[in-house]
């Protein structure tokens, strides 16, 4: 990977979900071995207030368990196998907490890799729990890794809140859906984000030119 253009960064989506079970320690370990520039992961909060790394609001798709993460304790979430559905060799992988992933990064000795933390919300409970941002920031401060973090979200008010609570953290405004925003520059500025992160299908030469003219980086997803 050392010969890639210097302007290109490689972010391991869900830890590199094509190589290991998504959002597991096995996936993040593999991505670190490959020398990626950033680890992207998805966050939810358990019933007992623990920030865990899982994409969906439920256990159903990625584990052998069932139920909403927000309605379950950490102990209940940890009982589910998060690796067997990907391949038998990964049986026994568990849904990690954010602290466990940060510990993995720190013990790896990699002082360069960044963490892309996506604040996920259950579709039926947007903006809940209300202290989601505070819980994440507390972990980042305690582990001393805040300056290596990008916080991203489709729930744009979360970005404003994060920036108000911890201005030094970079935030990225995620955009998906069928229609691209008419004015991405205004949207980024409205929610005080540092960069614009649209679905790749929303990337046009006009949008890129407007964003770059405004000094706003653009980080598309997901490019395979």
N, C-alpha and C positions, 0 to 999 in steps of 0.2 A: 504493500500500500504506500510505500515511501515515494513512489514516482508519480503520484496523482498531482494534478495542478494545485498550487498553493491556495487558490481561491475556493477550492472545493472541500467541503467538510462532509464526512460520512457519519450519519446518525443511525444508531441501531434501533430500529422501530420495535417497540415492545421487547427490547433486548436482542433483536435479531430473530424474529419469530419464525423464520424459515429454517433455522438451524437447531432450535431447541424450543421447548414449550414456552410460549410467550409469557413475559413478565415473571419469570422464575429466576432463582439464583443461577440455575444452570445456563439460562440464556444470557444473563448479564456476564457470567464468567466467560462464556464463549466469546462474547463481543469484546471483552477486555483483551482476551488473547489475540484477537484479530487486529487490535490497535485502532479501534474506531475513535472518532473525535468526541462523540457524545452518546449517552445511553438515554433513550426515550422510554418513559414508563407512565403508567396510568394509576391514579390514586383514588381510593375510596376510603370511607371511615366506617369502622365496625360499630356495633351498638354500644360497646364499652369504650369508644373514643380512640381506638388505635388506627393510625393511618396505614393502610395496606396497599399492596401493589397488585392490581387486577384491572383489566379493561372494562368488563361489564359490571353492571350494578348487581348481577346475580352470579352465583357459582355455576349455573347450569351448563354453559357452553364449554368452559375450559377445564372444569374439574368433574369428579364423579359425585359431587355433592349437589345440593339444590338449595334455593332460597336466596333472599336479598341480603347482600353483604351488610347493609345498614341495619338489618333486623337481627343479625347474628353476632355473637361474641367472638373475640379473636380465637378462643379455644375451639369454638364450633367451626370457624373458617379453616383453622389449621388441621382439622380432622379430614378434610377433603384432599384427595390426591389430585395435584395439578399437573402431573406429568404423563400419566398412563395413556390419556387420549391422544397425545402426540406420538408416542412410541413406547413400547414396553420397556426399553432401556431406561426411560426416565420415570418409571413408577417410583413413588415415594417423594417426588418433588412437592413442595407445599407452597401455598400463597405466601410470599414473604411480606414482612412489614417494611416500611420505608427505612427504618433504622437498620434492618438487616442488610438491605441493599447498600446503604451508605457504608456500613461496616465492611462489606465485601470490597467496595471500591477503595476504601482507606487501607485495608490490609493488603491489597494488590500492589500497593506502592506507586500506583499511577496517579501522579499529581497534576495531570493535564486534562484528563477526560472530564467533560461537563455532563451534567444531569438535566435532561428535559423532563420536568415534572408536570404532567397534565392533570389538572384538577377536574375530576369527573363528577358528574351529578346524575343521580337516578332521574330518568325522564319524568317520573311522577312527583319528584321532589327537587325541582331546581332551586339552587341556593341553600340547600340543606345538607348537612348541619350548618348552622349559622357561624360556628367557630372553626370551620374547615381550614380557612386560611391561617388562623392563629395556631392551630395544631401543627400544620406543616412548618410554619416559620419557627415555632419553638424547637422542633427537631433540627432544623437547619442551623439555628444559632447554637444549640447545644453540641452539635457535631462539628461545628466550625467549617462547614462546607458551603455556606450561603453564597459566597462570591463565585462559586463554580456552577451555579444553578440558573436555569431558565424556567420560569413558571409559565405554563401555557394553559389556555382554556377556551372552550366554545362559549362558556358563561362569562361574558366580557366584564360584568361588574366585579367579578373576582379579581381581575387584573388590576382594576383601579384600587381595590382594597389592599391587595398585596403591595402595590407601589406606595400607598400611603403608610402602610405599616413598616415597610422595609425598602426604602428608595433604591438601595444599591442592587437589589435583585432585578435581573433582566426579565421582562415579560414579553410573551408572544401572543398575538391575537389570532386565534384559530378561526378559520372560515370554511364552511362546507356547503351543503345544500345544492339545489339545482341552479340557483341564480347567484351570480357574483355581486358583491356590493357595488353600487354605482360610484361611490367615492371612497376607496379604501384608505386614502390618506386621512380624510376626515374621521373615519372610523377609528383608526389607530390613535389619532390625537385625542379623540373623545374619551377613550379609555386608558390613556397615558401609557400605551404599550411601547416597547422598544423596537419591535419588528412585527411584520405582517406574515402570517403563515396560512396560506390558502391551499385548498385542494388543487392539485396540479392542473385540473381542467379549467380552473379560474385564472390561470397565468396567461396573460396576453402581453404583447409588446407595449401596448398603451399603458396597462397597469404598471408594468415594471418601470417604464420611463417616468411615470408620475411619482411612483414611490421613491425611485432613486433621486429624482430632482428634489424631493422633499427630505432627502437624507435618511430614508427609512429602508432598512434591509428587508429582503423578502426571502422567506424560508418555506418553499413548497413541500407538500406531502401528497402521497407517498410515492416516491420514484423508485421503481424496481429495475 
